[in-house]
Every structure is written in structure tokens, then in C-alpha cells.
Amino acid sequence: MQSFDVVIVGAGAAGLFCAGVAGQLGLKVLVLDHSEKVAEKIRISGGGRANFTNMDVTAANFLSDNPRFAKSALSRFTPATDRKFNRMRPSIARVLGLETRSAKEG
């Protein structure tokens, strides 16, 4: 019988992200999902593409009862964080069978 350090239920965006982080930490990960393919909802909702990040977003793009929340949350993602994520993006997309491109819209 196999054993795992982490079992993640759901192979959507959040589950796959968690699995990736756990794997990078050296944990043995099992991901369970009801679909035959991982990231099926991502493929369906994005027309075969995935929206990894919004490159030009600012706190002004958010409506909230607490206007400081978006500014605080966005400040945690520095240009260095963006560069690291963008280096990972092509390999994530290849594994999921998704097209990537940069676009101003959507």
C-alpha cells in the first residue's frame, strides 16, 4: 500500500497550486478529482486557456468596503514574485495542456 504526506481533494486551480507547493517542499502528494483529466474546469472555463495573472491590475480595479484591503493584498506580490511565477508558467501550462499568451484584455 502506498502512503502519501498530503492528499488533496480537487484538481482545480487551488488544488493543483497546493500540490505544486507541497511537492516543491519535498512532500509526497496525491491529488484526487472526479474528472478524468486534471484542471478540467480550467480548460472548459478558459476556452482552452488559463488566466494565470492580471499583469496590469491595481487596487483601483477593486471595489470593497475596506479600500485598503486590495492595496495590502496586492503589495505582497512584488515584481520579483511576478518574475518567479512567470518563469514557472510555461511548465505548468505544458503539464495541463494549456496555451499561454500575454494579453491586455480579460
C-alpha positions in Angstrom: 0.0 0.0 0.0 1.3 3.4 -0.9 1.5 6.2 1.6 1.4 10.0 1.0 2.3 13.0 3.1 -0.5 15.0 1.6 -3.8 14.1 -0.1 -5.5 16.9 -1.9 -9.2 16.6 -3.0 -9.8 18.6 -6.1 -7.6 19.0 -9.2 -8.7 22.6 -9.9 -6.6 25.7 -9.8 -6.3 25.8 -6.0 -5.7 22.1 -5.6 -3.0 22.0 -8.2 -1.3 25.0 -6.8 -1.3 23.4 -3.3 0.0 20.2 -4.8 2.8 22.0 -6.6 3.9 23.8 -3.4 3.7 20.6 -1.3 5.8 18.8 -4.0 8.4 21.7 -4.0 8.7 21.2 -0.2 9.6 17.6 -0.8 6.3 16.0 0.2 4.8 13.0 -1.5 1.4 14.2 -2.9 -1.7 12.5 -4.1 -4.4 14.6 -5.9 -7.9 13.2 -6.2 -10.6 14.5 -8.5 -13.9 13.4 -10.0 -12.8 14.3 -13.6 -10.7 12.1 -15.8 -8.3 15.0 -16.5 -6.7 17.4 -14.1 -7.7 21.1 -14.5 -10.8 20.2 -16.5 -12.8 23.2 -15.2 -9.8 25.5 -16.1 -9.8 24.2 -19.6 -13.6 24.5 -20.0 -13.9 27.9 -18.5 -10.9 29.4 -20.3 -11.7 28.1 -23.7 -8.5 26.0 -23.6 -6.5 28.8 -21.9 -5.9 29.7 -18.3 -5.8 33.2 -16.7 -2.7 32.9 -14.6 -2.4 36.5 -13.5 -3.5 40.0 -14.4 -0.4 41.9 -15.2 -1.8 45.4 -15.1 -4.1 45.2 -12.1 -4.0 47.8 -9.3 -6.0 48.5 -6.2 -8.2 50.9 -8.2 -9.6 47.8 -10.0 -11.3 46.6 -6.8 -14.5 47.6 -5.0 -14.6 46.9 -1.3 -16.0 48.2 2.0 -12.3 48.3 3.0 -10.4 50.0 0.2 -7.1 49.3 1.9 -7.6 45.5 1.6 -6.8 45.3 -2.1 -3.8 47.6 -1.8 -2.5 45.5 1.1 -3.1 42.2 -0.7 -1.5 43.4 -4.0 1.5 44.8 -2.2 2.5 41.2 -1.2 3.1 40.4 -4.9 6.3 42.2 -5.8 7.9 42.3 -9.3 10.3 39.6 -8.1 7.2 37.4 -7.2 5.8 38.0 -10.6 9.1 37.1 -12.4 9.3 33.9 -10.4 5.7 32.9 -11.2 6.1 33.8 -14.9 9.2 31.5 -15.2 7.0 28.7 -13.8 4.0 29.4 -16.0 5.1 27.7 -19.2 5.9 24.4 -17.4 2.6 24.5 -15.5 0.7 25.1 -18.8 2.6 22.2 -20.6 1.6 19.8 -17.8 -2.0 20.8 -18.1 -2.1 21.0 -21.9 -3.0 24.7 -21.9 -2.0 27.5 -24.3 -0.3 30.6 -22.7 0.0 34.1 -24.0 0.0 37.6 -22.7 -2.9 39.9 -23.5 -4.2 43.2 -22.3 -7.9 42.1 -22.2 -9.7 39.8 -19.9 
